[in-house]
Amino acid sequence: MSINVLIIDDSAFMRKIISDILTTNDGIRVVGVARNGKEAIEKLKSVHVDVITLDVEMPIMDGLTCLAAIMKDTPVPVIMLSSLTSEGADATIRALELGAIDFITKPKNLFSMQRSHLVDEIIEKVKIASKTKVSTDIRSVANIQKPKNVTHSHKLGKIVAIGTSTGGPRALQQVLPFIPGDIPAAFVIVQHMPPGFTKSLATRLDGMSELTIKEAQDGDVIAAGCAYIAPGDFHMHFEKKKQKEDIVIKLTKEKPVLGHRPSVNVMMESLSDTGFANIIGVIMTGMGTDGCEGLKKLKQHNCSKIIAQDEHSCIVYGMPRAAVQQGIVDTVVPLQDISKEVIKIMGVS
Protein backbone atom coordinates (compact mmCIF):
# COMPACT_ATOMS: atom_id res chain seq x y z
CA MET A 1 0.00 0.00 0.00
CA SER A 2 1.47 3.35 -1.05
CA ILE A 3 2.30 6.21 1.31
CA ASN A 4 0.36 9.26 0.11
CA VAL A 5 2.38 12.47 0.40
CA LEU A 6 1.36 16.12 0.08
CA ILE A 7 4.20 18.56 -0.70
CA ILE A 8 3.77 22.13 0.54
CA ASP A 9 6.35 24.63 -0.71
CA ASP A 10 6.17 28.05 -2.36
CA SER A 11 9.04 27.16 -4.73
CA ALA A 12 8.02 25.28 -7.89
CA PHE A 13 11.62 24.10 -8.15
CA MET A 14 11.56 22.58 -4.62
CA ARG A 15 8.18 20.97 -5.23
CA LYS A 16 9.59 19.32 -8.35
CA ILE A 17 12.80 18.14 -6.65
CA ILE A 18 10.98 16.64 -3.65
CA SER A 19 8.37 15.02 -5.88
CA ASP A 20 11.05 13.50 -8.12
CA ILE A 21 12.93 12.18 -5.07
CA LEU A 22 9.87 10.62 -3.45
CA THR A 23 8.55 9.02 -6.62
CA THR A 24 11.80 7.11 -7.13
CA ASN A 25 10.44 4.85 -4.38
CA ASP A 26 7.67 2.48 -5.45
CA GLY A 27 6.02 2.66 -2.03
CA ILE A 28 5.51 6.43 -2.07
CA ARG A 29 2.95 8.40 -4.10
CA VAL A 30 2.77 12.19 -4.33
CA VAL A 31 -0.98 12.91 -4.26
CA GLY A 32 -0.76 16.68 -4.36
CA VAL A 33 1.27 19.85 -4.09
CA ALA A 34 0.46 23.25 -2.60
CA ARG A 35 2.16 26.64 -2.85
CA ASN A 36 1.23 27.87 0.63
CA GLY A 37 -0.53 26.88 3.82
CA LYS A 38 -3.94 28.15 2.78
CA GLU A 39 -3.90 26.12 -0.42
CA ALA A 40 -2.72 23.06 1.50
CA ILE A 41 -5.54 23.20 4.04
CA GLU A 42 -8.05 23.31 1.18
CA LYS A 43 -6.43 20.28 -0.49
CA LEU A 44 -6.52 18.29 2.75
CA LYS A 45 -10.33 18.45 2.63
CA SER A 46 -10.45 16.36 -0.53
CA VAL A 47 -7.26 14.25 -0.61
CA HIS A 48 -6.26 11.36 1.69
CA VAL A 49 -2.75 12.12 2.94
CA ASP A 50 -0.44 9.93 5.06
CA VAL A 51 2.52 12.34 5.32
CA ILE A 52 3.09 16.04 4.60
CA THR A 53 6.37 17.77 3.74
CA LEU A 54 6.06 21.41 4.77
CA ASP A 55 8.29 24.40 4.07
CA VAL A 56 8.77 26.82 6.96
CA GLU A 57 8.87 30.07 4.96
CA MET A 58 5.91 30.70 2.62
CA PRO A 59 3.69 33.66 1.65
CA ILE A 60 -0.05 34.00 2.43
CA MET A 61 0.14 31.37 5.20
CA ASP A 62 3.57 30.38 6.55
CA GLY A 63 4.60 26.89 7.61
CA LEU A 64 4.12 27.34 11.37
CA THR A 65 0.61 28.77 10.98
CA CYS A 66 -0.25 25.98 8.57
CA LEU A 67 1.18 23.33 10.89
CA ALA A 68 -0.86 24.61 13.85
CA ALA A 69 -4.02 24.43 11.72
CA ILE A 70 -3.21 20.90 10.51
CA MET A 71 -2.58 19.66 14.06
CA LYS A 72 -5.86 21.20 15.23
CA ASP A 73 -8.15 20.05 12.42
CA THR A 74 -6.62 17.08 10.55
CA PRO A 75 -3.56 15.74 12.45
CA VAL A 76 -1.18 14.13 9.94
CA PRO A 77 2.55 13.33 10.33
CA VAL A 78 4.47 16.38 9.10
CA ILE A 79 8.13 16.68 8.10
CA MET A 80 9.45 20.25 8.00
CA LEU A 81 11.90 21.58 5.43
CA SER A 82 14.19 24.09 7.09
CA SER A 83 16.96 26.41 5.97
CA LEU A 84 20.41 26.22 7.58
CA THR A 85 20.09 29.57 9.37
CA SER A 86 19.60 30.55 12.99
CA GLU A 87 16.09 31.80 12.11
CA GLY A 88 15.38 28.53 10.32
CA ALA A 89 16.61 26.55 13.33
CA ASP A 90 14.41 28.54 15.74
CA ALA A 91 11.37 28.02 13.50
CA THR A 92 12.13 24.31 13.21
CA ILE A 93 12.28 23.88 17.00
CA ARG A 94 8.96 25.69 17.26
CA ALA A 95 7.52 23.38 14.56
CA LEU A 96 8.63 20.25 16.44
CA GLU A 97 7.03 21.72 19.54
CA LEU A 98 3.77 22.21 17.62
CA GLY A 99 3.74 18.56 16.56
CA ALA A 100 5.93 18.06 13.48
CA ILE A 101 7.50 14.58 13.51
CA ASP A 102 10.90 15.50 12.07
CA PHE A 103 12.71 17.90 9.77
CA ILE A 104 15.07 17.96 6.80
CA THR A 105 17.58 20.75 6.28
CA LYS A 106 17.75 22.31 2.84
CA PRO A 107 21.32 22.57 1.54
CA LYS A 108 22.48 26.01 0.39
CA ASN A 109 22.85 24.59 -3.11
CA LEU A 110 19.40 23.13 -3.80
CA PHE A 111 20.73 21.05 -6.71
CA SER A 112 22.65 18.98 -4.15
CA MET A 113 19.34 17.72 -2.71
CA GLN A 114 19.44 15.10 -5.43
CA ARG A 115 22.64 13.59 -3.99
CA SER A 116 22.19 10.03 -2.80
CA HIS A 117 22.46 10.62 0.97
CA LEU A 118 19.78 13.34 0.90
CA VAL A 119 17.53 11.24 -1.31
CA ASP A 120 17.86 8.34 1.14
CA GLU A 121 17.23 10.64 4.12
CA ILE A 122 14.03 12.13 2.69
CA ILE A 123 12.61 8.74 1.66
CA GLU A 124 13.54 7.15 5.01
CA LYS A 125 11.99 9.99 7.02
CA VAL A 126 8.76 9.85 5.02
CA LYS A 127 8.55 6.09 5.64
CA ILE A 128 9.16 6.56 9.38
CA ALA A 129 6.63 9.39 9.58
CA SER A 130 3.96 7.25 7.89
CA LYS A 131 4.23 4.72 10.74
CA THR A 132 4.15 7.21 13.59
CA LYS A 133 1.20 8.44 15.57
CA VAL A 134 0.55 12.15 15.88
CA SER A 135 -0.02 13.18 19.47
CA THR A 136 -1.78 16.40 20.39
CA ASP A 137 -2.01 15.33 24.03
CA ILE A 138 0.80 17.24 25.74
CA ARG A 139 0.99 19.43 28.79
CA SER A 140 1.25 23.13 28.11
CA VAL A 141 4.34 24.68 29.65
CA ALA A 142 3.00 28.19 29.19
CA ASN A 143 1.68 28.30 32.74
CA ILE A 144 4.83 27.02 34.42
CA GLN A 145 7.35 29.43 32.97
CA LYS A 146 9.16 30.97 35.92
CA PRO A 147 11.95 33.52 36.25
CA LYS A 148 15.37 32.04 36.98
CA ASN A 149 15.43 33.16 40.60
CA VAL A 150 16.67 29.79 41.84
CA THR A 151 20.18 29.71 43.28
CA HIS A 152 22.01 26.61 42.03
CA SER A 153 24.03 26.19 45.21
CA HIS A 154 23.54 22.48 45.80
CA LYS A 155 26.42 20.07 45.64
CA LEU A 156 26.19 17.74 42.66
CA GLY A 157 24.39 14.69 44.03
CA LYS A 158 23.32 12.90 40.86
CA ILE A 159 23.72 13.10 37.10
CA VAL A 160 20.73 12.33 34.88
CA ALA A 161 21.75 11.20 31.38
CA ILE A 162 19.01 11.46 28.74
CA GLY A 163 19.12 10.02 25.23
CA THR A 164 16.49 10.70 22.56
CA SER A 165 15.99 11.11 18.81
CA THR A 166 12.86 11.35 16.64
CA GLY A 167 10.19 13.15 18.68
CA GLY A 168 12.77 14.17 21.26
CA PRO A 169 12.56 17.98 21.14
CA ARG A 170 8.88 17.90 21.98
CA ALA A 171 9.38 15.11 24.51
CA LEU A 172 12.13 17.04 26.33
CA GLN A 173 9.63 19.88 26.69
CA GLN A 174 7.50 17.46 28.72
CA VAL A 175 10.38 16.60 31.07
CA LEU A 176 12.87 19.40 31.76
CA PRO A 177 10.40 22.24 32.53
CA PHE A 178 8.87 20.03 35.23
CA ILE A 179 12.14 19.60 37.13
CA PRO A 180 12.70 22.07 40.03
CA GLY A 181 15.68 24.35 39.51
CA ASP A 182 17.12 23.71 42.97
CA ILE A 183 17.42 19.96 42.41
CA PRO A 184 20.88 18.63 43.45
CA ALA A 185 21.39 17.01 40.04
CA ALA A 186 22.74 17.91 36.62
CA PHE A 187 21.29 16.73 33.31
CA VAL A 188 23.34 15.70 30.27
CA ILE A 189 21.43 15.16 27.05
CA VAL A 190 22.03 13.75 23.59
CA GLN A 191 19.33 14.66 21.07
CA HIS A 192 20.15 13.50 17.55
CA MET A 193 20.29 16.76 15.58
CA PRO A 194 22.53 18.43 13.00
CA PRO A 195 24.75 21.42 13.86
CA GLY A 196 22.96 24.69 14.56
CA PHE A 197 19.72 23.19 15.84
CA THR A 198 20.82 22.06 19.30
CA LYS A 199 21.55 25.66 20.36
CA SER A 200 18.03 26.74 19.38
CA LEU A 201 16.63 23.73 21.24
CA ALA A 202 18.61 24.58 24.38
CA THR A 203 17.55 28.24 24.26
CA ARG A 204 13.89 27.30 23.83
CA LEU A 205 13.94 24.79 26.70
CA ASP A 206 15.88 27.19 28.93
CA GLY A 207 13.10 29.78 28.55
CA MET A 208 10.56 27.24 29.83
CA SER A 209 12.51 25.86 32.77
CA GLU A 210 13.85 26.64 36.21
CA LEU A 211 16.90 24.60 35.24
CA THR A 212 19.66 26.46 33.42
CA ILE A 213 19.74 24.73 30.02
CA LYS A 214 22.51 25.32 27.49
CA GLU A 215 24.24 23.80 24.51
CA ALA A 216 27.31 22.11 26.00
CA GLN A 217 30.72 23.66 25.43
CA ASP A 218 34.10 22.01 25.69
CA GLY A 219 35.41 22.51 29.23
CA ASP A 220 32.03 23.07 30.91
CA VAL A 221 32.09 21.89 34.54
CA ILE A 222 28.87 20.01 35.30
CA ALA A 223 26.85 21.77 38.00
CA ALA A 224 23.64 20.97 39.87
CA GLY A 225 20.55 22.69 38.53
CA CYS A 226 21.95 22.78 34.99
CA ALA A 227 21.31 20.79 31.82
CA TYR A 228 23.80 20.38 28.96
CA ILE A 229 22.71 19.40 25.44
CA ALA A 230 25.42 17.90 23.22
CA PRO A 231 25.96 20.13 20.18
CA GLY A 232 25.13 18.70 16.76
CA ASP A 233 28.05 16.87 15.10
CA PHE A 234 30.03 16.49 18.36
CA HIS A 235 30.30 13.54 20.72
CA MET A 236 30.00 14.47 24.39
CA HIS A 237 32.57 12.86 26.73
CA PHE A 238 33.33 13.46 30.41
CA GLU A 239 36.52 13.71 32.39
CA LYS A 240 36.77 13.59 36.17
CA LYS A 241 39.26 16.04 37.68
CA LYS A 242 40.89 14.37 40.69
CA GLN A 243 41.86 17.57 42.50
CA LYS A 244 38.35 19.04 42.79
CA GLU A 245 36.24 15.98 41.92
CA ASP A 246 34.75 18.10 39.13
CA ILE A 247 33.31 16.41 36.04
CA VAL A 248 34.22 18.30 32.87
CA ILE A 249 32.63 18.03 29.41
CA LYS A 250 34.92 17.18 26.50
CA LEU A 251 33.59 17.52 22.94
CA THR A 252 35.16 15.46 20.16
CA LYS A 253 34.80 14.78 16.45
CA GLU A 254 35.50 11.04 16.56
CA LYS A 255 33.67 9.00 13.94
CA PRO A 256 29.88 8.57 14.29
CA VAL A 257 28.63 5.58 16.27
CA LEU A 258 25.64 3.72 14.78
CA GLY A 259 25.48 6.62 12.33
CA HIS A 260 25.17 9.25 15.06
CA ARG A 261 27.31 12.12 16.25
CA PRO A 262 26.42 13.00 18.96
CA SER A 263 25.86 9.44 20.16
CA VAL A 264 23.86 8.44 23.23
CA ASN A 265 26.11 5.39 23.69
CA VAL A 266 29.26 7.54 23.69
CA MET A 267 27.78 9.93 26.26
CA MET A 268 26.62 7.19 28.63
CA GLU A 269 29.72 5.01 28.33
CA SER A 270 31.98 7.99 29.00
CA LEU A 271 29.86 8.99 31.99
CA SER A 272 30.18 5.46 33.32
CA ASP A 273 33.97 5.65 32.98
CA THR A 274 34.13 8.64 35.35
CA GLY A 275 33.22 6.29 38.20
CA PHE A 276 30.55 8.73 39.42
CA ALA A 277 28.28 6.60 41.58
CA ASN A 278 24.93 8.36 41.34
CA ILE A 279 23.76 8.27 37.73
CA ILE A 280 20.21 7.93 36.40
CA GLY A 281 19.84 6.83 32.77
CA VAL A 282 16.77 7.90 30.77
CA ILE A 283 15.99 6.65 27.26
CA MET A 284 13.21 8.31 25.30
CA THR A 285 11.51 8.31 21.90
CA GLY A 286 13.70 7.57 18.90
CA MET A 287 14.45 5.13 16.11
CA GLY A 288 17.18 2.51 16.33
CA THR A 289 19.18 1.20 19.28
CA ASP A 290 21.48 4.10 20.23
CA GLY A 291 21.83 4.24 24.00
CA CYS A 292 21.28 0.56 24.68
CA GLU A 293 24.97 -0.37 25.12
CA GLY A 294 25.65 2.77 27.15
CA LEU A 295 22.74 2.05 29.49
CA LYS A 296 23.93 -1.54 29.88
CA LYS A 297 27.34 -0.26 30.99
CA LEU A 298 25.75 2.20 33.43
CA LYS A 299 23.65 -0.62 34.90
CA GLN A 300 26.56 -3.09 35.20
CA HIS A 301 29.38 -0.76 36.28
CA ASN A 302 27.59 2.04 38.13
CA CYS A 303 24.43 0.29 39.42
CA SER A 304 22.43 3.06 37.76
CA LYS A 305 18.65 3.30 37.80
CA ILE A 306 17.31 3.20 34.23
CA ILE A 307 14.03 4.82 33.12
CA ALA A 308 12.45 4.19 29.70
CA GLN A 309 9.60 6.05 28.03
CA ASP A 310 6.64 3.76 27.36
CA GLU A 311 5.56 2.71 23.88
CA HIS A 312 2.23 4.55 23.89
CA SER A 313 3.78 7.98 24.47
CA CYS A 314 6.72 7.53 22.05
CA ILE A 315 6.66 8.96 18.52
CA VAL A 316 9.00 6.08 17.61
CA TYR A 317 9.41 3.21 20.09
CA GLY A 318 12.86 2.09 18.98
CA MET A 319 15.51 3.23 21.44
CA PRO A 320 13.40 2.51 24.56
CA ARG A 321 12.34 -0.88 23.18
CA ALA A 322 15.96 -1.93 22.65
CA ALA A 323 16.79 -1.13 26.28
CA VAL A 324 13.66 -2.85 27.62
CA GLN A 325 14.41 -5.98 25.58
CA GLN A 326 17.90 -6.12 27.11
CA GLY A 327 16.32 -6.35 30.57
CA ILE A 328 18.26 -3.35 31.91
CA VAL A 329 15.33 -0.98 32.52
CA ASP A 330 14.06 -0.49 36.08
CA THR A 331 10.98 1.57 35.27
CA VAL A 332 8.86 2.09 32.13
CA VAL A 333 6.67 5.19 32.39
CA PRO A 334 4.61 7.49 30.15
CA LEU A 335 6.41 10.61 28.96
CA GLN A 336 4.56 12.88 31.37
CA ASP A 337 5.73 10.80 34.35
CA ILE A 338 9.47 10.82 33.57
CA SER A 339 10.11 14.02 35.54
CA LYS A 340 8.17 12.62 38.51
CA GLU A 341 10.18 9.39 38.37
CA VAL A 342 13.49 11.30 38.35
CA ILE A 343 12.38 13.39 41.32
CA LYS A 344 11.20 10.23 43.12
CA ILE A 345 14.56 8.49 42.62
CA MET A 346 16.30 11.65 43.81
CA GLY A 347 14.23 11.56 46.99
CA VAL A 348 13.28 15.22 46.71
CA SER A 349 9.80 16.69 46.93
DAFENMO-V104994 format. One record per run of one state. SS is the DSSP state (hx for helix, st for strand, lp for the rest). FROM is the first residue (numbers start at 1). TO is the last residue. If there is no record, write none. Layout:
ss-><SS SS>
from-><FROM FROM>
to-><TO TO>
//
This chain:
ss-><lp st lp hx lp st lp hx lp st lp hx lp st lp hx lp st lp hx lp hx lp hx lp st lp hx lp hx lp st lp hx lp st lp st lp st lp st lp st lp st lp st lp hx lp st lp st lp hx lp st lp st lp hx lp st lp hx lp>
from-><1 3 9 12 23 28 35 37 44 51 56 63 74 77 84 86 99 102 107 110 115 116 131 142 145 158 165 168 173 176 179 185 192 197 207 212 216 221 222 226 230 235 241 247 253 257 258 260 261 264 274 279 284 286 287 292 303 305 310 317 318 319 326 331 334 335 347>
to-><2 8 11 22 27 34 36 43 50 55 62 73 76 83 85 98 101 106 109 114 115 130 141 144 157 164 167 172 175 178 184 191 196 206 211 215 220 221 225 229 234 240 246 252 256 257 259 260 263 273 278 283 285 286 291 302 304 309 316 317 318 325 330 333 334 346 349>
//
